[in-house]
Amino acid sequence: FGMHRSYNILEHAKFINDLYEIKNIFLFFKSFTSKKFDQTVVKMTSSLNEYFHSDGSIPLFNGSNNIYTENIKNSLNKDVYLKSRNYPSNLNGIAYYKDKGRTLFFDVVQPNKDVISSNLNSGTLSFEFSGDGEKIISNCGASESFGKNPEYLRYSAAHSTIILQNTNISEINEKKSYIKFPQSVSFNSNSTEDEVIFESSHNGYLKKFKTIVKRKISINKNKNVINGEDT
């Protein structure tokens, strides 16, 4: 789909910049570059183009921050033409909805042991929302400092998600992050003439609390109304 495996928009932008640098090296030495390389750049830049709030900021998932937002926007200007991308209804990741005045991002990432890193946060089913040029609902994000970001910024409590007994949904200790994370994150979206519906669930609390968490977000296309249901 063209999203960096960290699901961190800042890391995504850095990776695109690295791809441009590699491509320039190939061009300098007049070496052959495959179509797949160029297709990856186009996919990643067009995906990145979708991940901005109505106030121009990026969503704060998995350790992102807005310190380098202008740099990220500048990286988009390197391509003359960017295709717009629709988020598929059957994929895990960071789903999004956009219209003229509103933007919503929904964390339906399926963690797995191969992509868990120091950036992956315990924020499954968290969401961000902006409207009329203002950020309204946000995750905590990450501080910009030397070394690793403080672990508490990765807690479930630092995200707009459902928390049971102040327990993290995923293990955030980097050395033990493989021992606890949702084994199943389901997602589906449905669009009608009047509304868009996002539905997702995770089993991160199944072992300890015998509980499946579900979240449903309904966005009215014709009125400035959003309804949410957590079960």
C-alpha positions in Angstrom: 0.0 0.0 0.0 3.0 2.3 0.3 3.3 2.9 4.0 6.5 2.6 5.9 6.5 -0.5 8.2 6.9 1.7 11.4 3.5 3.4 10.7 5.3 6.6 11.8 4.6 9.4 9.3 7.9 11.1 10.2 9.9 7.9 9.6 7.9 7.4 6.4 9.1 10.8 5.1 12.7 10.1 6.1 12.6 6.9 4.1 11.3 8.7 1.0 14.1 11.1 1.3 16.6 8.2 1.4 15.0 6.7 -1.7 15.5 10.0 -3.5 19.2 10.1 -2.5 19.7 6.5 -3.7 18.0 7.4 -7.0 20.3 10.4 -7.4 23.3 8.2 -6.9 22.1 5.9 -9.6 21.5 8.8 -12.0 24.9 10.3 -11.2 26.7 7.1 -12.2 24.3 6.5 -15.0 23.2 3.2 -13.5 20.1 1.3 -14.3 17.1 1.7 -11.9 14.1 -0.7 -12.0 10.6 0.4 -12.5 9.8 -1.1 -9.1 12.1 1.4 -7.5 10.2 4.3 -9.1 6.9 2.7 -8.3 7.8 2.5 -4.6 8.7 6.2 -4.5 5.4 7.1 -6.2 3.4 4.9 -3.8 5.1 6.3 -0.7 4.8 9.9 -1.7 1.2 9.7 -2.8 0.4 7.9 0.5 2.2 10.6 2.5 0.2 13.2 0.7 -3.0 11.9 2.4 -1.6 12.0 5.9 -2.2 15.6 6.8 -4.8 17.1 9.1 -6.9 20.1 8.0 -4.5 22.4 10.1 -1.5 21.1 8.1 -0.1 18.9 10.9 0.6 15.2 10.7 -1.2 12.5 12.8 0.8 11.6 15.9 0.9 7.8 15.7 3.9 5.7 16.8 6.3 8.4 17.9 5.6 11.1 15.3 5.9 14.8 16.0 5.3 17.9 14.1 8.7 19.5 14.4 9.7 18.6 10.9 6.3 19.1 9.2 7.6 21.7 6.8 10.4 19.4 5.8 7.9 16.7 5.1 5.8 18.9 2.9 8.9 19.9 1.0 9.7 16.3 0.2 6.3 16.1 -1.5 7.3 18.9 -3.9 10.0 16.7 -5.5 7.4 14.9 -7.6 5.5 16.9 -10.2 2.5 14.6 -10.2 1.1 12.8 -7.2 -1.8 10.4 -7.4 -4.5 10.6 -4.8 -5.0 7.3 -2.9 -8.1 5.8 -1.4 -7.6 3.7 1.7 -8.8 0.1 1.1 -11.4 -1.3 3.4 -9.7 -4.6 4.0 -6.2 -3.5 5.1 -4.7 -2.9 8.5 -2.8 0.4 8.9 -3.8 3.9 9.6 -7.2 4.4 7.9 -8.4 7.9 7.0 -11.4 9.8 6.0 -11.3 13.3 4.3 -13.8 15.8 3.0 -13.6 19.6 2.5 -13.7 20.5 6.1 -12.8 17.4 8.1 -10.1 14.8 8.5 -10.1 11.6 10.6 -7.3 9.1 11.1 -7.9 5.7 12.7 -5.1 3.4 14.0 -6.0 -0.1 12.9 -2.4 -1.4 12.6 -1.9 -5.1 13.1 1.3 -5.4 15.2 3.5 -8.3 14.6 6.9 -9.4 15.9 8.6 -8.4 12.7 7.6 -4.7 12.7 7.5 -4.0 16.5 10.1 -1.4 17.3 11.0 1.3 19.7 8.6 3.6 17.8 5.5 1.3 17.9 3.0 2.7 20.5 0.4 0.9 22.5 -2.4 2.9 20.9 -4.5 0.3 18.9 -7.9 1.8 17.8 -6.8 5.3 18.8 -7.9 8.1 16.4 -7.3 11.7 15.6 -9.8 14.3 14.2 -9.5 17.8 12.8 -12.0 20.1 11.3 -12.2 23.7 9.9 -8.4 24.1 10.2 -8.2 23.0 13.8 -6.9 19.9 15.5 -9.7 18.7 17.8 -8.8 15.1 19.0 -5.1 14.1 19.2 -2.8 11.5 20.5 0.2 12.5 22.7 2.9 12.2 20.1 6.6 12.2 21.0 9.1 14.6 22.2 12.1 15.5 20.2 15.2 14.7 22.2 18.5 12.9 22.1 18.2 9.2 22.7 14.9 7.3 22.9 11.6 8.9 23.5 10.2 8.5 27.1 8.3 5.2 27.3 5.2 6.9 29.0 4.6 8.7 25.7 3.9 5.3 24.2 1.4 4.2 26.9 -2.2 3.4 25.9 -3.2 6.3 28.2 -1.3 8.7 26.0 -3.7 7.9 23.1 -7.3 8.4 22.3 -8.2 4.7 22.7 -10.0 2.3 25.1 -8.0 1.4 28.3 -8.9 -1.3 30.8 -7.6 -0.9 34.4 -4.7 1.4 33.2 -3.2 -1.5 31.3 -1.3 -1.1 28.1 -2.7 -2.9 25.1 0.7 -3.9 23.9 4.0 -4.4 25.7 6.1 -1.3 25.1 9.4 -2.5 26.7 11.6 -2.8 23.6 13.4 -5.9 24.9 10.1 -7.7 25.6 7.8 -6.1 23.0 7.3 -9.4 21.3 5.6 -11.0 24.3 2.3 -9.0 24.3 0.4 -7.3 21.5 -3.0 -7.8 19.8 -2.9 -11.0 17.8 -5.9 -10.0 15.8 -6.9 -6.5 14.7 -9.9 -6.5 12.3 -11.0 -3.5 10.3 -13.8 -2.8 7.8 -15.2 0.4 6.3 -18.5 1.0 4.6 -19.7 4.0 2.7 -23.3 4.9 1.9 -24.9 8.0 0.4 -25.2 9.6 3.8 -22.3 8.3 5.9 -18.9 6.5 6.2 -18.6 3.9 8.8 -15.3 2.6 10.3 -15.4 -0.5 12.4 -12.5 -2.2 14.1 -11.7 -4.6 17.0 -8.7 -6.0 18.8 -8.0 -8.9 21.2 -5.2 -7.3 23.1 -7.1 -7.6 26.4 -8.4 -11.1 25.8 -5.9 -13.0 27.8 -6.0 -10.8 30.9 -9.6 -9.5 30.9 -11.4 -12.0 28.7 -12.5 -9.1 26.6 -12.7 -8.1 22.9 -12.6 -4.3 22.4 -14.6 -2.9 19.5 -14.8 0.7 18.1 -17.3 2.1 15.6 -17.0 5.6 14.1 -19.8 7.0 11.9 -19.1 10.1 9.9 -22.1 11.9 8.4 -21.3 13.2 4.9 -24.0 15.9 4.8 -23.9 17.2 8.4 -21.1 18.2 10.7 -21.7 15.1 12.9 -19.6 12.2 14.0 -20.9 9.4 16.2 -18.7 6.9 18.1 -19.5 3.6 19.9 -17.1 1.7 22.0 -18.0 -1.8 23.3 
